[in-house]
Amino acid sequence: MAKKYLITGGAGFIGSNYAARLIERGEIVTVYDNLSRTGTIRNLEWLRSEYGNDSFQFFQSDIRDANTLEMAAKNKDVIVHLAGQVAVTTSVINPREDFEINALGTFNVLEAARKTGQQPVVIYASTNKVYGGMEQVRVAEGDAAYYYQDYPLGIAETHPLDFHSPYGCSKGAGDQYVRDYARIYQLPTVVMRQSCIYGTRQFGIEDQGWVAWFVIAALTGKPISIYGNGKQVRDVLFVDDLLNAYDAAINNINTSAGEVFNVGGGPKNTMSIWVEFSQFLSDLAGRPIPVSYHPWRPGDQKIYVSDIRKANAVLGWTPHIDVKNGLLRLFQWATEHQYLFSAEN
């Protein structure tokens, strides 16, 4: 029997990919998005052209609008909460707006779910930024990348939280609210602390979606800025693998409810943000890619790698798309759709 899904931020990168997957398998989908992010209008148009105007319901609204959110949440079986303010730098410039979108907005989503009286599953897209700068973790510097001295399998969910930056605070507040609604109201919620997610239909910008941004900038000749020395390491996860994790959590909600999962590429899918990535990108583009270097940004982790063993043990989930194949897919998609990157939305 088809489930009824509400996706906040459903016209974004992850949201539109998930909406497409759900529509294709016959689920009943509601997309909720204020269309403020670059690329959301194009993603919405793509969903409509690919699947038809009647294939999903659409609410153009903000998660700060509690009344509209409650209306959209009625009778839903699953709410996937992806909407949010996504850039650390933006949060530093405008911390109040960041708080209202990420902390209050997530509270609104939880209340909308609770008030349905139907205990819908709630999936929350959290972030590795809830672990802060992790200054206490011993890090060594290699020729091309930083590496952990004591965590060869990455950072686990039991690692101490440290909400560094307004963005870390607002996302962390949402993270903990989502956990607590499972304890206090028995709402079946799942927190996904996501690492760097990349893939098709990602209209990356300098402050967010760096993998896609570097690819787009390289193809269109836009300047690329590196903050720090470019040896910062991230584990990267292709969007299809992330959506598999969502599906696994929903399908195993009896064991996943109230849990927190680190969801990323893990130790097998890492790269330094420029020293290693630049070689791969240069090979694909067929030329060297120029960059400029700038000072480190506040709260930037020298390395973050997810320990994904819990997701494997509880959900039976593991990434299937490795870095090389994932980046090749993204590069091919961006090459075929260069015309999209000149539009404003």
C-alpha positions as semicolon CSV with decimal commas, in nm:
position;residue;x (nm);y (nm);z (nm)
1;M;0,000;0,000;0,000
2;A;0,133;0,343;-0,095
3;K;0,258;0,565;0,185
4;K;0,187;0,937;0,211
5;Y;0,510;1,138;0,228
6;L;0,573;1,504;0,309
7;I;0,918;1,633;0,210
8;T;1,015;1,974;0,347
9;G;1,276;2,126;0,121
10;G;1,136;1,891;-0,142
11;A;1,254;2,101;-0,436
12;G;1,612;2,108;-0,311
13;F;1,894;1,880;-0,416
14;I;1,823;1,588;-0,184
15;G;1,449;1,653;-0,171
16;S;1,391;1,647;-0,546
17;N;1,594;1,329;-0,583
18;Y;1,389;1,164;-0,309
19;A;1,060;1,293;-0,450
20;A;1,150;1,143;-0,787
21;R;1,232;0,808;-0,628
22;L;0,907;0,802;-0,431
23;I;0,692;0,903;-0,728
24;E;0,853;0,635;-0,943
25;R;0,762;0,364;-0,696
26;G;0,406;0,483;-0,655
27;E;0,410;0,666;-0,321
28;I;0,188;0,969;-0,256
29;V;0,418;1,272;-0,236
30;T;0,377;1,626;-0,106
31;V;0,662;1,868;-0,177
32;Y;0,695;2,164;0,062
33;D;0,945;2,436;-0,032
34;N;0,969;2,815;-0,029
35;L;1,183;2,805;-0,349
36;S;1,440;3,046;-0,207
37;R;1,743;2,829;-0,277
38;T;1,935;2,837;-0,604
39;G;1,815;2,554;-0,827
40;T;1,485;2,482;-0,650
41;I;1,268;2,629;-0,926
42;R;1,460;2,425;-1,183
43;N;1,423;2,109;-0,975
44;L;1,049;2,169;-0,933
45;E;1,012;2,220;-1,308
46;W;1,210;1,901;-1,366
47;L;0,980;1,700;-1,138
48;R;0,675;1,836;-1,317
49;S;0,812;1,776;-1,666
50;E;0,942;1,429;-1,579
51;Y;0,640;1,298;-1,387
52;G;0,352;1,536;-1,461
53;N;0,183;1,814;-1,267
54;D;-0,052;1,570;-1,095
55;S;0,221;1,333;-0,976
56;F;0,268;1,522;-0,649
57;Q;0,114;1,799;-0,439
58;F;0,311;2,120;-0,392
59;F;0,307;2,376;-0,110
60;Q;0,512;2,689;-0,172
61;S;0,567;2,792;0,188
62;D;0,828;2,836;0,459
63;I;0,881;2,602;0,755
64;R;0,853;2,911;0,976
65;D;0,483;2,917;0,875
66;A;0,352;2,675;1,137
67;N;-0,010;2,688;1,022
68;T;0,064;2,594;0,661
69;L;0,305;2,326;0,777
70;E;0,037;2,169;0,996
71;M;-0,200;2,165;0,701
72;A;0,060;1,996;0,480
73;A;0,142;1,736;0,749
74;K;-0,216;1,609;0,791
75;N;-0,264;1,237;0,723
76;K;0,101;1,179;0,635
77;D;0,274;0,851;0,711
78;V;0,627;0,989;0,673
79;I;0,773;1,339;0,706
80;V;1,124;1,388;0,571
81;H;1,257;1,718;0,703
82;L;1,524;1,854;0,468
83;A;1,440;2,227;0,462
84;G;1,688;2,454;0,632
85;Q;1,950;2,725;0,626
86;V;2,256;2,532;0,516
87;A;2,566;2,755;0,527
88;V;2,794;2,823;0,824
89;T;2,902;3,158;0,679
90;T;2,541;3,273;0,635
91;S;2,465;3,179;0,995
92;V;2,752;3,396;1,117
93;I;2,622;3,693;0,917
94;N;2,257;3,649;1,018
95;P;2,232;3,425;1,326
96;R;1,871;3,519;1,404
97;E;1,741;3,405;1,066
98;D;1,953;3,091;1,094
99;F;1,796;3,014;1,433
100;E;1,442;3,082;1,313
101;I;1,479;2,854;1,010
102;N;1,676;2,566;1,159
103;A;1,577;2,555;1,526
104;L;1,226;2,703;1,523
105;G;1,151;2,554;1,180
106;T;1,241;2,206;1,301
107;F;1,028;2,258;1,613
108;N;0,739;2,352;1,383
109;V;0,787;2,030;1,185
110;L;0,783;1,821;1,503
111;E;0,473;1,994;1,634
112;A;0,300;1,951;1,299
113;A;0,380;1,580;1,315
114;R;0,265;1,548;1,677
115;K;-0,060;1,733;1,616
116;T;-0,163;1,495;1,339
117;G;-0,230;1,237;1,612
118;Q;-0,112;0,968;1,371
119;Q;0,251;0,932;1,482
120;P;0,412;0,973;1,139
121;V;0,775;0,874;1,093
122;V;1,000;1,184;1,097
123;I;1,341;1,172;0,929
124;Y;1,564;1,470;1,016
125;A;1,863;1,571;0,806
126;S;2,115;1,675;1,071
127;T;2,485;1,740;1,016
128;N;2,832;1,640;1,128
129;K;2,871;2,003;1,240
130;V;2,702;1,905;1,568
131;Y;3,043;1,764;1,668
132;G;3,202;2,108;1,635
133;G;3,565;2,172;1,551
134;M;3,671;1,859;1,745
135;E;3,984;2,033;1,869
136;Q;4,039;1,759;2,126
137;V;4,077;1,494;1,854
138;R;4,437;1,430;1,754
139;V;4,490;1,509;1,386
140;A;4,808;1,466;1,181
141;E;4,896;1,639;0,853
142;G;5,004;1,427;0,559
143;D;5,137;1,537;0,221
144;A;4,790;1,565;0,066
145;A;4,545;1,529;0,352
146;Y;4,484;1,538;0,726
147;Y;4,412;1,213;0,907
148;Y;4,292;1,100;1,249
149;Q;4,559;0,956;1,474
150;D;4,313;0,767;1,695
151;Y;3,995;0,714;1,488
152;P;4,077;0,500;1,182
153;L;3,708;0,411;1,142
154;G;3,585;0,770;1,184
155;I;3,371;0,953;1,437
156;A;3,086;0,760;1,603
157;E;2,749;0,884;1,723
158;T;2,874;0,864;2,083
159;H;3,130;1,139;2,021
160;P;3,068;1,447;2,242
161;L;2,851;1,716;2,085
162;D;2,994;2,067;2,050
163;F;2,774;2,316;1,869
164;H;3,035;2,547;1,713
165;S;2,900;2,838;1,500
166;P;2,540;2,960;1,489
167;Y;2,470;2,697;1,223
168;G;2,604;2,422;1,449
169;C;2,388;2,554;1,733
170;S;2,067;2,576;1,531
171;K;2,109;2,238;1,363
172;G;2,218;2,086;1,693
173;A;1,910;2,224;1,867
174;G;1,694;2,064;1,599
175;D;1,891;1,740;1,631
176;Q;1,822;1,719;2,004
177;Y;1,456;1,822;1,972
178;V;1,402;1,545;1,719
179;R;1,559;1,291;1,954
180;D;1,355;1,410;2,248
181;Y;1,020;1,397;2,067
182;A;1,078;1,024;2,035
183;R;1,136;0,996;2,410
184;I;0,865;1,232;2,535
185;Y;0,591;1,191;2,273
186;Q;0,686;0,847;2,132
187;L;0,702;1,007;1,787
188;P;0,903;0,769;1,564
189;T;1,184;1,007;1,473
190;V;1,525;0,932;1,324
191;V;1,823;1,171;1,318
192;M;2,061;1,141;1,023
193;R;2,389;1,323;1,095
194;Q;2,494;1,364;0,736
195;S;2,841;1,423;0,603
196;C;2,909;1,570;0,256
197;I;2,629;1,462;0,026
198;Y;2,677;1,514;-0,347
199;G;2,517;1,411;-0,673
200;T;2,297;1,504;-0,966
201;R;2,055;1,796;-0,945
202;Q;2,286;1,967;-0,694
203;F;2,327;2,336;-0,772
204;G;2,618;2,392;-0,535
205;I;2,736;2,736;-0,431
206;E;3,057;2,842;-0,259
207;D;2,908;2,824;0,091
208;Q;2,733;2,491;0,053
209;G;2,754;2,184;-0,167
210;W;3,127;2,224;-0,227
211;V;3,170;1,909;-0,438
212;A;2,909;2,022;-0,691
213;W;3,029;2,383;-0,668
214;F;3,386;2,289;-0,765
215;V;3,258;2,084;-1,059
216;I;3,024;2,360;-1,178
217;A;3,290;2,630;-1,134
218;A;3,545;2,424;-1,325
219;L;3,305;2,375;-1,616
220;T;3,186;2,737;-1,631
221;G;3,516;2,914;-1,558
222;K;3,401;3,064;-1,229
223;P;3,666;3,138;-0,962
224;I;3,726;2,876;-0,694
225;S;3,831;2,985;-0,345
226;I;3,995;2,747;-0,099
227;Y;3,971;2,839;0,269
228;G;4,267;2,688;0,454
229;N;4,529;2,477;0,279
230;G;4,300;2,242;0,086
231;K;4,410;1,937;0,285
232;Q;4,085;1,928;0,483
233;V;3,932;1,582;0,452
234;R;3,565;1,486;0,423
235;D;3,389;1,158;0,367
236;V;3,154;1,202;0,074
237;L;2,831;1,018;0,001
238;F;2,644;1,001;-0,329
239;V;2,280;1,105;-0,293
240;D;2,139;0,768;-0,402
241;D;2,316;0,602;-0,110
242;L;2,173;0,862;0,130
243;L;1,821;0,792;0,003
244;N;1,883;0,421;0,059
245;A;1,957;0,508;0,423
246;Y;1,628;0,700;0,451
247;D;1,439;0,405;0,306
248;A;1,616;0,163;0,539
249;A;1,529;0,373;0,845
250;I;1,163;0,400;0,742
251;N;1,134;0,030;0,657
252;N;1,296;-0,063;0,991
253;I;1,125;0,200;1,204
254;N;1,065;-0,045;1,489
255;T;1,441;-0,051;1,551
256;S;1,541;0,291;1,411
257;A;1,288;0,510;1,599
258;G;1,459;0,741;1,846
259;E;1,803;0,661;1,706
260;V;2,081;0,878;1,568
261;F;2,293;0,765;1,274
262;N;2,610;0,906;1,124
263;V;2,551;0,878;0,751
264;G;2,842;0,948;0,519
265;G;3,082;0,780;0,286
266;G;3,284;0,644;0,576
267;P;3,659;0,571;0,572
268;K;3,647;0,413;0,224
269;N;3,506;0,727;0,057
270;T;3,719;1,021;0,165
271;M;3,917;1,292;-0,010
272;S;4,085;1,618;0,075
273;I;3,874;1,906;-0,049
274;W;4,129;2,032;-0,297
275;V;4,474;1,870;-0,291
276;E;4,327;1,530;-0,387
277;F;4,004;1,643;-0,552
278;S;4,182;1,888;-0,783
279;Q;4,372;1,610;-0,959
280;F;4,058;1,415;-1,029
281;L;3,872;1,725;-1,146
282;S;4,162;1,837;-1,365
283;D;4,171;1,495;-1,530
284;L;3,799;1,511;-1,605
285;A;3,815;1,869;-1,733
286;G;4,130;1,804;-1,933
287;R;4,313;2,108;-1,792
288;P;4,449;2,245;-1,463
289;I;4,189;2,420;-1,247
290;P;4,312;2,752;-1,096
291;V;4,220;2,841;-0,738
292;S;4,291;3,115;-0,484
293;Y;4,367;3,050;-0,117
294;H;4,215;3,235;0,178
295;P;4,227;3,215;0,562
296;W;4,055;2,934;0,748
297;R;3,687;2,984;0,832
298;P;3,556;2,957;1,191
299;G;3,449;2,609;1,300
300;D;3,596;2,441;0,992
301;Q;3,705;2,085;1,075
302;K;4,047;1,980;0,943
303;I;3,902;1,636;0,898
304;Y;3,565;1,475;0,939
305;V;3,500;1,109;0,859
306;S;3,184;0,928;0,969
307;D;3,196;0,599;1,154
308;I;2,903;0,433;0,976
309;R;2,907;0,097;1,156
310;K;2,589;0,170;1,353
311;A;2,384;0,233;1,038
312;N;2,517;-0,092;0,899
313;A;2,439;-0,289;1,215
314;V;2,089;-0,147;1,276
315;L;1,969;-0,072;0,923
316;G;2,179;-0,309;0,714
317;W;2,295;-0,002;0,521
318;T;2,629;0,063;0,355
319;P;2,734;0,292;0,066
320;H;2,749;0,127;-0,277
321;I;2,871;0,414;-0,500
322;D;3,241;0,487;-0,452
323;V;3,400;0,830;-0,484
324;K;3,536;0,779;-0,835
325;N;3,207;0,660;-0,985
326;G;3,001;0,915;-0,794
327;L;3,213;1,209;-0,905
328;L;3,208;1,082;-1,263
329;R;2,827;1,072;-1,252
330;L;2,811;1,426;-1,114
331;F;3,061;1,558;-1,371
332;Q;2,869;1,400;-1,661
333;W;2,538;1,540;-1,537
334;A;2,685;1,889;-1,488
335;T;2,846;1,876;-1,833
336;E;2,516;1,783;-1,996
337;H;2,329;2,057;-1,805
338;Q;2,569;2,352;-1,820
339;Y;2,290;2,566;-1,961
340;L;2,111;2,544;-1,625
341;F;2,388;2,713;-1,429
342;S;2,346;3,051;-1,597
343;A;1,989;3,090;-1,466
344;E;1,931;3,247;-1,127
345;N;1,694;2,980;-0,993
